[in-house]
Amino acid sequence: RQLEVSTSSTLKDLHILIQAAMGWANQHLWEFRVGRQVYGKPMTGDAWGGPTIVNAGKVRLAELLKPRKTVINYTYDLGDSWEHRLTITDVRPADRALVYPRFLGGERAAPPEDCGGVPGFYAALEALADPNHPEHEDIVDWLDGYDPNHFNEVALKLAVGRIASRRRTAKARSS
């Protein structure tokens, strides 16, 4: 997926945008990592010896940008471990005539949520493609018409557009 976002977006905003871009329902824990720093939803009593989790709702993208290219790692569903590498390039002043975030491009369907991460996804695709597979019928029912090669650009544009609308409305209220 290729998206254009405002550098004033928080990492929490970016999480919501990724959920929309993947067609997921935001039902699981998530985190961003930049270097050794972890950003996410801080949890009370989170003292298991891991890194301190910085509140993603308080960190703006602009604060993390490096010259030329910034890489941010995003993990969604810490059980299934959907790992994404976000590459931020071409940072430039916003065009005041445009509304952000914006969808720029993409291809293929995102994996369905709760399918067991990468191994589960490939196992489901294998069962889906083989009518003789013992789990074929169950997977066909569960995936309900899922086609990994289909890309629903209209749905993604609408989802990103709703986020842009909410941001525009919130910005107008605060002005």
QUIVENHU-V87723 format. One record per backbone hydrogen bond with DSSP energy under -1.0 kcal/mol. NH is the residue of the N-H (numbers start at 1). CO is the residue of the C=O. E is the energy in kcal/mol with one decimal. If there is no record, write none. Layout:
<<NH,CO,E> <NH,CO,E>>
//
This chain:
<<2,105,-3.1> <4,102,-2.9> <9,6,-1.8> <11,56,-1.1> <11,59,-2.0> <12,56,-1.5> <14,10,-2.1> <15,11,-2.3> <16,12,-2.2> <17,13,-2.2> <18,14,-2.5> <19,15,-2.4> <20,16,-1.9> <21,17,-2.6> <22,18,-2.0> <24,19,-2.3> <31,75,-2.2> <32,39,-2.9> <33,73,-2.9> <34,37,-2.1> <37,34,-1.9> <39,32,-2.8> <40,54,-2.6> <46,43,-1.4> <47,45,-1.9> <54,38,-2.8> <56,40,-2.9> <58,55,-1.8> <61,9,-3.1> <62,7,-2.5> <63,60,-1.5> <64,61,-1.9> <69,67,-2.5> <70,88,-2.1> <72,86,-2.6> <73,33,-2.6> <74,84,-2.7> <75,31,-2.8> <76,82,-2.3> <77,29,-2.4> <81,77,-3.9> <82,76,-2.6> <83,81,-1.0> <84,74,-3.3> <86,72,-3.4> <88,70,-3.3> <98,95,-2.3> <102,4,-2.6> <104,2,-3.0> <105,2,-1.6> <109,148,-1.6> <120,116,-1.6> <121,117,-2.7> <122,118,-2.4> <123,119,-2.1> <124,120,-2.3> <125,121,-2.5> <126,122,-2.2> <127,123,-2.2> <128,124,-2.5> <129,125,-2.0> <133,130,-2.1> <136,133,-1.8> <139,135,-2.6> <140,136,-2.8> <141,137,-2.4> <142,138,-2.8> <143,139,-3.2> <144,140,-1.3> <150,147,-1.7> <153,151,-1.5> <156,152,-1.9> <157,153,-2.8> <158,154,-2.4> <159,155,-2.4> <160,156,-2.6> <161,157,-2.4> <162,158,-2.2> <163,159,-1.5> <164,160,-2.4> <165,161,-2.5> <166,162,-2.3> <167,163,-2.3> <168,164,-2.6> <169,165,-2.7> <170,166,-2.5> <171,167,-2.5> <172,168,-2.2> <173,169,-2.0> <174,170,-1.7>>
//
